[in-house]
Amino acid sequence: MEIKPIRTEQEYNAALEEVEMLMEAKAGTPELDRLDVLTSLIETYERRVYPIAPPDPISAIEYEMEKRGLSPTDLLEILQQRQQQRSPATGVIVASK
């Protein structure tokens, strides 16, 4: 495969196949250089053709809470801690009003 921008699904699939064959490339070889270039081209194509929308903020928070084993009470405590601020004059943490 010629190294050039990936513009079609056919070129994308060909690049994926070649990457699969190059996965065992040794450090410092032309094959590893080719693998690096191809993966960059694939990433660029995927960002353009298969964009991933940012998650819904509530869903993202719920996911992180579940992943970390946090309860709503835990989240409340974290948010209350974040409301604390350092006094610019003394550097002492003071509760915000």
N, C-alpha and C positions, 0 to 999 in steps of 0.2 A: 504494500500500500504506500502510495506517495504521501509524504507529509504535507498537508494543506488543511485549511479550515474545513470543519465538518459542516456541511450544509443540508444534507438529506438524511433520511432515516436509513437508507441503504449504506451510506458512508459511515454513519454512526454504528450500525451493526457490524460492519467490516472492522472498524476500529476496536470495538469491544472484543471481537474474536482475536484480533492480533494482540491485544493487551493480555488476554487469557494465555496465549502462547508465550508471552514474554514475562510472565509473573515470576519465573525462577531465574531471571537475569542476574548475573553476578555484578557486584560493585565495580565501577570503573570500566565497564564494557560499553561498546556502542549500543548493545541491546538495551541496557539499563537507561541510557540516554534517550533512546527511542521510546521506551516505556514512559519515561517522565514527560516527554513531549506529547505523546498520545493521550495520557491521562489528563493533561492540561486542556487539550483540545476537546476531549469528551466532557470534562466539567463545564467548559464554556458552552458547548452545545446543549447540555442538560439544563443549565441555568436559563438559557434562552427558550428552549422548547418545552421543558417540563418545570416551570417555575413553581416554587413551593410558597404558598401564601403564609404569612405569619399567623401563628395560632391566635385563637380568641383569648384575650387576657385572662378571663375567668377559668377557662379550660386549662390554660398553662399553669395557673396557680394551683388548681386542683390536682393536676398531674404531678407537679413538684411536691405537693403536700403528701400525696399517696406514695410517691417514690421514697420520700424521706420518713414516712411513717408518722406524719404530723397530724394532729387533730385541729379542729377549728380553734380550740382554746390555745393550743401551741402557737398558731398563727397570730392570734390576738396578742399574746405575750411578746412575740417578736415585733409586731407593729408598735406596741407601746414602748418597747425599748428603743426603737428607731426614732420615736418622737423626742427622746432626750437629746439635748444639744449641749455642746461645750460653750461655756461662757468665754467670749473673745478676750475679756480682760484677765481672767484667772486661769482659763483652761479647765476649770472644774465642770463636771457634767451637772447640768441643771435640767429639771423637768420643764418641758415647754408648756405654755398655757393655752 
